[in-house]
Amino acid sequence: MRASPVAIAALAMSVLAGAASPAAAQSAAKVQSGMLVCKVAPSVGFVLGSMREMMCEFRNTSVQPYVVKSRYKGTIARFGIDIGVLAADTLAWAVFAPTANPVPSDIAGTYVGVSADAAWTIGGGTNVLLGGSNNQIALQTVSLEGMIGADVAVGVADLTLVLLPN
C-alpha cells in the first residue's frame, strides 16, 4: 500500500508538534504574555522552500475585546519540502516570555523552529518557534493553522518580526 503525500505530511506534522511541546517553552520559567496573530499573504512553494509576508499584532490573552499591545511586519521562510499553492490565511501563536508584560522590542527579532502543514482544498499546519531579540521568547501554535489551497510542507521555519511604530 502506498501512502499519499498528504498522509505523510500529516504524520510528520503530528510528530513535530509532539516533539516541540509547551514544556520546552515553559522549562525556562516562561509565562504566557499574550497572543501573536498574523495575517499571512498567499504563497507558492518552491519544492525546497517558500517565503510569505505577514502583518502581525501582539495582543493580550483576552478573546474579546482584546487589546493590541504592538504591531509587526514579518516574513516567514520555510526550508525543507514545500510544494503547492496557498491562499492568504491567519497564523496565531501563544507568546511565552520571561515576564507577563514583555517590551514590544523584545518580541521583534528572528525565530527558528519546526513547521509542517498539509492541505488539499482545506488543511492545517503547525509551527513552533523560539527567538526574539534576546532569544527569550517562544511562539507556540494555539491551534492548527487553517489553510486553503493545495500544499505539502515539512521543514525548518524562520520568522523575522520588525516592530512597527504606533
N, C-alpha and C positions, 0 to 999 in steps of 0.2 A: 504494500500500500504506500502511496506517495503523498507526503504532506504538502499542503499548499503554502505559498509564501506568507499568506495572511496568518495561517495557523502557527507557523514558525515564529513570526514576529510577535504574535500574542503570547506564546510561551516564553520567548525571550523577555518580553515586557514584564510578565509576572515574576520571572526570576530576578531581573534587575531591580524591580520595585521592592522585592523582599530583601535583597542584599543591601540596599541603601535605605534602611528603616529609620523612623524617627528617633530611635535610640542613639544612632550615630550623631545626630544633631544635638541631642539633649545631653550627651555624655560630658560635654564641656560646660555644664551648668547654664544652658541657654533657655530663655523663656520666649513664648510666642509673643511677639511685639506688634503684630499686625498681619495684613494681607497685601501681597503684591499682585495686582490684577492688570493684565496686559492684553491689549487689542493687537493681534498679530496679522501682518499683511499676508496675502496669498503667496504660495511658493511652488517652485518646480524643483524636484530632487534631481541631482546630477550624478547618480549612481554612487559616487564616493563622498557625497556630502550635499549640504544645502545651506542657504543663508536667508533669514527672514528679518525684516524690520518690524519694530513694535513701539507702541506708546503705552507707558505703564503708570499706574497710580499706586502709591503706598497708602493703604487705608488702615483705620483702626479695625479691631476684630468684630465690631457690630455689623449685623447683616443689613438692617435698615432702621433708621437712617445711619449711614456711615460717614465718617469724617476723612477727607483726603488730607494726608499729612504732607505729601510731596509727590512730584511728578518726575518721570524719567523718560528719556528716549533710549531705546535699546536695540540691540542686534543679537539674534541667537543664530549660531552656526552649529551645524551637526557634522561630525566627521565619522564616517563609517558607511554602512549600506543605507542609501536613501534613494528610493526610486518612486516617482509618482508626482501627482499634482494635488495641491490642497487649496481650498478656499480660505478666505480670511476667517480667523477664529479667535477665541479668548483663552488665555492661559491664566491660571490662578495658583499662587503658592502661599503657604503659610510661611511667615518670616520669623525665624528663630534667631535671637540676638543675645548678647550678654546682659542686656538691660531691656526693660519693658518699653522704654522711650529712646530708641537709638537716634542719633543725629542723622538727618537726611543724607549728608555726605558719606556716612558710614555704609549706607546701602548701595551707593554708587560704586562702580568698580567692575571687576571681572569675576565671573563664577565659572566653575567647571564641574561636570558631573556626568551621570549616565542619562540616556534618553532612549525611549522606544515608543513606537506607535505603529498602528495598522489601521487602514480604512479601505473600505470598498463601498462607496456612496456615503456611509456613515461609519465612523470608527472612533478609536480612543487612543490615548497615549499618556505617558508619564515622564516627568523629568525631575531629578533630584540633584540640586546644585549646591556647592559650597564656595564662598568667596566674599566679595565686598571689598571695601577699601583696605581693611586690615585682615582679610581672610577670617573674619569672626562671625559672618552671617551665613545661615543655612536656609535655603529655599526648598520647601518640600511641597510637592503637588498635593493639593487639598483633595481633589478627586480626579478621576481620569479625565483628561482633556477631551473635549468634544470636537470632532473634526468632520468635515465634509469634503470628499474627494476620493482619489484612488492613490494609496501610498503604503509602502512598507519601509520602515526605517528602524535601525538599531545602531547605536554608537555612542560616542562621546559628545556632549553638548558643551558649548562655550557661549556664555551670555555676558554681554557688556552693557552696563547701565550708566547713562550720563544724566546727572541731576539737571533739571530744567529750572530756570528762575521762576519765582512765584508770579 
